[in-house]
Amino acid sequence: MNLLNEKSTVEVQAIRAKKAGKVLSLLSTEDKNHALYAMAQRLETEFEFILAANEKDLQAVREKGFNEAYIDRLALSKKRVFEFSDGLRQVAVLEDPTGKIQLSKRLENGLQVSKISVPLGVIGMIYEARPNVTVDATGLALKSGNAIILKGGSSAINSNRAIVEVIHRSLSDSKIPKEAVQFIDSTNREDSQALFTMREHIDVLIPRGGGSLIHEVVSNASVPVLETGVGNCHLYIDSDANAAMALKILVNAKTDRPAVCNAIETVIVHRDWLTKHKMEFINTLSNHKISVHGDEHTLAEIPDATLANGEDWANEYLNLHIAMKVVRHVDEAIEHIELYGTKHSEAIITENDETADYFMQRVDAAALYHNASTRFTDGGALGFGAEIGISTQKLHARGPMGLDALTTVKFIMNGNGQIR
């Protein structure tokens, strides 16, 4: 009797991923890179096939009345396909994270002790309406020697199915078994939940999406979770901020792609700076159609602002709405960030280096910026090629998670008869 026939479809996929992962973990860097280049080339060659599938998803969400921010996260174009295929090439040229000797020492008794980086094993990836995650996560997993099980959101089912079909076709010309990339071709929530307890087959779960998805996985999974975080990011404009720089960064951090997690959701402005630059500030907000939800001080200065409530301070708007607080000192800004921030990305704009250092030392977040946009909290932007998510937790990995975050260690002891 074939025992696989008695198991659920998802468990069968997990078993196959684990078996393929054993093969993958033994391949050379050259073999893995060859596969990544082949994936990139075929994604570009077959981009029209991917876009046709994506259009089915877009049509479905439009009919359901989804907002523009959601549609933007889901939408693909030739440019976006070529961008994530190029990300695979960037990952290919990065140093292989596996096989690194992190420690090597000989004990007094002659025992040689080594600590070496190795793949995690099998990664379960649960994510929402971002088809690019299918490619980014797969590329990082394969380069770091891990098999991966992909469970994307139901709204991207056609896009993800097409992308994985292309990936599987590209792997047929490589030494990586196509079973190392498993796609749960289902819109059932139960199939996502089935991954939560497969400790025997899956080494880590990575949820990537909104707060409710992340909370569900963290709260219910018995498989270890690498937690990615919601991005309630803040920009603090200090009294000593250069006005032109502050406004340029504000516009970029809020409007470049407002639906992503590294866009700012709250701007905190020093009262003295606002007094000096109020009209420039108001005109900038108006010119970029940014709607403000502010405190009482904001309402006194910004004519079109509406009064913010508790939800506004904690909200991840993912659109051109922004919360605004006026403060008298950097400590007030830090206190507000401590109360409402999600430990994702926080920025200060100031020409005062002492104030900047004070802010950096006291704010607890995965990524901190001085005179730069929070939009750089991204694996590609920081030179990692891609990212599998942005971790706001503190154990194992924090910030944009690239290749190194997908490895663990193995201790190897070589002796000549030592006993204890």
N, C-alpha and C positions, 0 to 999 in steps of 0.2 A: 504494500500500500504506500502511495506517495503521501507523506505527511503534509506536504504543502497544500494538498487538495482540501485538507481539513481546516485550514487557516483562512482568515479574512484576506481580501484582496490587498488591503493596506499592509498587513503583516507580511504577506508574501513579498511585496515590494521591498519592505524593510530587510527581510532576509536576503533577498537578492542584492540589495545595496551593500549589505555587510560583506557578502561573499566577494563582490566586485571590488570593494574597498581594500580587501586584503591584497588583491592583485595590484591595484593602483598604488598602494603604499610602497611597493617594491620597485616601481619604475624609476628610471633616471630622470633628472631634470630635463634633459634633452627630449625624452619621450613625452613628458608632460607639456613642454613648450610647443612641441610639434602639434599636439592636439589643440592647444589654444590658438595657434596661428590658423589651423585648419578651420576651427570654429568661426573665427573672425572673418575669414575669406568667404565661407559659405553663407554666413549671415548677410553679408553685403551682396553676394550673388543672388540670394533669394529674398531680398528685402520686399519685393512686390508681393510675394506669397504671405509674408508676415503682415504687411500693411492691409492686405485684403481681409485677413482674419481680425485684425485690430478694428477695422471699420465695422464689422459685425458687432463687436463689443460696444463701440461708440454709439452705434445706432440704438442698441438696447438701452443704454443708460440715458440717452437723450429722451427716449420714449417714456422712461420712468421719472423724468424730471430732475435728474441729478444736477447739482450746481456746477458752475464753470471751473471752480477749483478742482473738483473731483475729476471732471472730464480732462482737465489739463494733465493730471497725474496719470491718467489712463492712456492718453493719446500718444501715438507713435507717428513718426514721419521718417522720410529717408534720412534726414539729418540726424535724428535721434538714434535710428538703427546703426548708422555709421559711427556715431559717438560711442555707443556701448560696445560695438565690435572693436573699435580702436582701443577701448579700455582693456579688452582681452590682450591686445598686443602689448599694452603697457604693463600688464601683470606678467606677461611672459618674460619681459626683460628684467624684472625684479629678481633679487636674490631668492633662491629657494629657501624657505624657512625651515625645512626639515633637514635633519642630519647635522645641525649645528652643535658643536661641542661647547656647552655653556659652562662646564666645570671639568677640570681634569687635575687630579692630585693623587699623590701616593702617600698612604698612611705609614706610620712608623713600622707597622708589621709587614710592610711590603705590598699591601693590597692596593691595586690601582682603582681609583674611583672616578667615573665619568658621568656627567649628566648631559643627555643629548635630546634635542627637540625632535618630536615625532608627531604624526597626524593625530587629531582627536579620534578619527574613525569614521563614524556616520553622522552627518549633520541633518537635522530636520529643520526645514525652513518654512515658516508659516507667515504669509504676508498678504497685503491687500492689493489695491489697484495700481501697481507699478510694474509693468512688464519688464522694464529694464532690470529689476531685481533678479529675474529669472536668469539673465545672462551674467550679471555681476556676481551673484552668489555662486553660480556654477563655475565660473572661471576661477574665483578665489578658492573654492573647495578643491577643485582638481589640481591646481598648482600646489596647494599645501598637502596633497596626498589623501584628501578625504572624499568619500562618496557622499552624495547629497540626495535628500528626498524633498521635493518641491511641492508645496501646497499653497497655491495662489488663491486670491479672492475670486468669487464667482463672477464678478463683473469683467474679469480679464481672462476668462476661461479659454476663449478662442485664440486670443493673442498668445497666451502661455503655451497652449497646445501646439501652435504653429512653431514657436521658437524652439521648443524641446524637440519637435520633429526634425528641425534643421540641425540642432546640436547632435542628435543621434545619427543623422546621416554623415555629419562630419567626423564623428568618432569611429565610424566604420573603417576609416583610413588611418586609424591610429592604434596604438597599443593599449589604450584605455578602454576597458569594456563599456559598452553603452549602458549596461545595467548600473554603472556607477552614478548615473544621473536618472533618478526615478521621478516621475511626474504623476501626482495623484489627479487623474483626469475626472474630477468629480466636483460638483457644487454643494455636496452634502456637508453640513457642519460636523456631522458625526465622524466623517473621515479625517477631519482635522483633529478632533478630540481623540481619535484612535491612536494618534502619535504620542499623546501625553504620557502614556504608561508603558511604552515599549522600551523599558530600560535594558532589556536583553539584547536589543538590536540597534538602538539609537543612543549615541553618546552625548548629544547635546541638542537642545531645541533653541532656535533663534526666532522670536516673533518680531515682525517689522510692520508697523502700521499705527493705527490710532490707539488711544489710551485703553479703550475697552478690549481690544484684541490682546494687547500686552498684559493687561490685568488678568484676563481669562487664562492665558497660558501660565503666567507666574503663579496664579492662585491654585490651579488644578493639575499641573504637570508633576509627575514623579520623576520624569527625566530631567537632569540638570538643565537649567535655562540660562542662556546668555541674554540678558535683558537689554533691549534697546529702548530708548526713552522718547517721550513726547517732548516737543520743542517749544516750550514757552520761554522764548529768548528775549533778553532785554538789551536796550541800548541806552547807556547813561551819557548825557551831554553835560559835561562839567562846566563850571564857571569860566575855566581857562581854555575852553575848546575853541579851535579855529572854526569860524562859522561856515566857510565854504566847504571845508573838509567834513564837518559834522553833517551838513545837509546832503552832501554827496553820498556819504555812507548810509545815512538814514534812507534815502531813496533806493539805493542798491539793496540794502538789507531787507527792505519791506516790499519792494515792487518787482525786483528782478524775476523771482518765482515765488510769489506769496504763498503757494500751496505746499511748499516744502518745509521740513522740520527745522532748518537752520535760518529761516526768515524770522525777523524780529516780530514780536507780538505786542511789546510794550516799549515805549520811549519814556525815559525819565529825564527831566530837564531841570537844570539848576535855575532857580528863580532869577539870579542876576544875569545869566546868559540870555534867558528869555526876554528880559526887559530890554536888553541891548539889541536883540535880533528878532524881535517879534514879527515884524512885517515880512522879513525874508522867510521866516519859519512858516508863517501862515500861507504865504504865496506858494511855497514849495509843496505843502500839503494839498492845497487847492489844485495846483498844476498837475499833480499826479493822482488826483481823485482819492486821496486817503481820508477816510472818515475817522473821526476821533471820539473816543469814549474816555472822558477825563474826570479828574477830581474837581473840587470846587474852585481851586486856583486856576485850573485849566479853563474851566467855563468862563472865568472872569477875563481871560486873555484871548481865547479862541472862540469867535462868534458862533460857529456852526457845530461846536462840540456838544455831545450829550453826556449826561451825568453817568459815570461808571458805577457799577455795582460790584459785589464780590465776585460774581461769575466773570465779569470783564477782566479783572486782574489775573484770573487763573485760566482764561480762555486761550486756546490755540485757534485763532480765527481762520488761518489759512486763506485769507482774502485781503482786500485792501482796507480793512478795518484795523484800527490800532488803539490800544489803551495808552493813556498818557497821565503821568504823575509829575507834579512840580515839587521840587525839594529845595531846602536851604543849605544842605550839606551832603557830602559824599556818604556819610554814615546813614542818612535817611535812605539813600538809593540802595545801599548794601542791605539795610534792614528789609526794604521792600522785596528785593531779589531773594533774600533768604526766606521770606514768607511765601512767595508765590512762584519762584523759579523751579524748574524741573531738573536743574543741574546739567543742562545741555550746553548752551553757548551763551556767554554774556560779554558785553563790550563796553568800554569806556572811551570817550573821546575827550582828550585833554592835552594841553601843551605842558602841563605840570607833571614832571616825571615822578615826584614824590607822591602825588595823589594817585597816579597810575599804579605805582608799586603798592600803595596802601590798598587799593581796590583789588589788585591781583592776589595779594596775600590773604585777604579776608573773604573773598567770594569763593564759594565751593561749587565748582562746575567742571565738567569734562573739558571744556574749551573756553579760554579767556582771550580777549582781544583788546589791544591798545591801539587806537587810531586805525582800525581796520574793520571790514564788514564781517559779520557772523556767517555770511554765505560761504566762507572758506572751510567750514566744518564739513568736510566732504573728502572721501578717500582719494578721488581723482584730483581734486584741487590741491591736496597736500602731498601728492606724489606717491600715493599707494596704489595707483592704477585703477582701483575701484574700492568699494567697501561693502561689507556684508551687513552693515548696520552701524549705528552710533550708540555706544553703550554709555549709560549714565550711572551704572553701578560701579562698585569699586573693587570687586574681586575678579581676578583673572584678566579682565580687559576693561579699558575705559576710553571713551572718545571714539573716533572713527576706527572701526575694526577691519584691519587688512589681514595680510597673510599670517603674521606672527600670532594674531589672536586666535587662529584656527589650529594651533599646535598645543601640545602639552609636552611633558618631558618623560624620559625613561632613564633610570639610573642603571649603569652597567659597571659591574665589579669584576676585575680580572685578578686572579691570584695564582699562587703556586703551592696550594695545600694549606692555607691559613684556616684555623678554627678558632672559635671563641669559647 
